[in-house]
C-alpha cells in the first residue's frame, strides 16, 4: 500500500486474552498480485501481585507453608526461586506443567526467638 509518500500503513490489532501465556497467529493479506503472510507472537504476563506471608511458630520449631503455583498458560513453566532473609528454605527450581497447580514448599526454621 502506498499512501501519500509513505510506504507504510497502520494495521491495528486488539485481542483480550483470558490468561497469561504465549499467543501465536498468522495474518494473511491477499491482493490480485500479492500474498503476504505475517506471523505474530504475543507474550502476555500476568499482573504482578504483592503478597505477604506471616509465619507464627513456637521458638525453634519449623513451619512449612505450601504456596500454590497455578499454570493456566499453554507452556510449561520453570521457576528459579531466590529466597532472601534468614531461616527461609525452599527448592531453588520448581516446574509447573500446563494446566496444573504445583505447591512451592516454603519453610521457616528459626534459630532464635524473633
Buried (B, 14 or more C-beta within 10 A) or exposed (E): EEEEEEEEEEEEEEEEEEEBBEBEEEEEEEEEEEEEEEEEEEEBEEEEEEEEEEBEEEEEEEEBBEEEBEBEBEEEBEBEEEEEEEBEEBBEEBEBEEEEEBEBEBBBBBEEEE
